[in-house]
Amino acid sequence: MLRGPVTPVCRVDVPCDAGFSAWFDVLGLGDALMARFHSDSSGAFRVALAPGGYVVVPSDSAPLMRPGAQRKDVVVGRDGFTRVTLDFDTGIR
């Protein structure tokens, strides 16, 4: 889970994005709530879901630009946990 940019000016030697802690909803078909989770300060999270397609939506309190509008599609595979990196926009320009 990353958000960026985290500074108004990005430099080659300084990361322009960072992990963050926030609540998220996982939606299934018809936007049915399937799970809710919280990422840690580094952006790590783990959610047990059945294989299939989902949408991850940050809560309105997430430190992002228009968090509820930043929906991310995720496909969960059949074998074990699926590793994903979700990038969100902070709105810093």
N, C-alpha and C positions, 0 to 999 in steps of 0.2 A: 504494500500500500504506500504510494508515494503522492506527494503534492508538490506542485511547483508552478511557476518559479517561487522561490522563497526569498529572493532579493530582487530589487528593481533592475540591477545590472548583473548579468551572469558573466563569470570569468572562467577561463580555461582551467585554472588551478583550484577552483572552488566549486563544489557541487551546487547545482541550480535547483535541485529538488531534495526532498527529505521525507522520511517516514513520519507518520503522525498517528495520534490516538483519537479515535472517534467511534461512535455507534453507527451500524449499518443494518439495513434490512435486505434480506434475500427474498426476491419475489419469483413465483412460478407462473404458470399459465393464468391468464386473466388478472395478473398482478396480485395473486393470492400470496399472503405472507407465509413463507416457508421456514424462515429462521431469522434470528436477530443475533448479531455478534458485535464485539468491541475489539478493535485492534489495539496493540500495545504501543508504547511511545516510538518504537522503531518501525511501526506499520505492520508488524507480523500478526497473523490471525490464523485460526483453524476452525473450520465448520464441517460437520459431517452431514453430507447430503447424498441422496440417491443419484445415480448417473442421470444426466439430462441437461437441459438448458435452463439458465436462471438469469436474473437481472439483479445486480448489486446496486443499492441506492444509499448514499450517505445520509445521515440524519440532518435535520435543519441546523443543528448546533455545530456541525463539523466546520473546521476552519478553512472553508472553501468558498469560491464564488458560486452563488446559486446552487448549493449542494443538492437539493432535490431534483434539479434538472440534469445532474451529471450521472446518468444511468449507465452502468457498464454490463455488457453481456458476457456471461461466463458459461462455458460448457464443462461439466464435470464428467470425467472419464469413468470407465468401468472398474479399473484396477487401482485400489488404494486411493490416496489423496491426490488431487490434481493441483499442481503448482501454478499459480497465476500471480502476475504483478499488475496491479490496477493503478493507473495514473490519473490524478485529478488536478483541476485547474484552480489556483488560488486567486486569480484575477489581478495579481501584481503585474504592472506594466511600467 
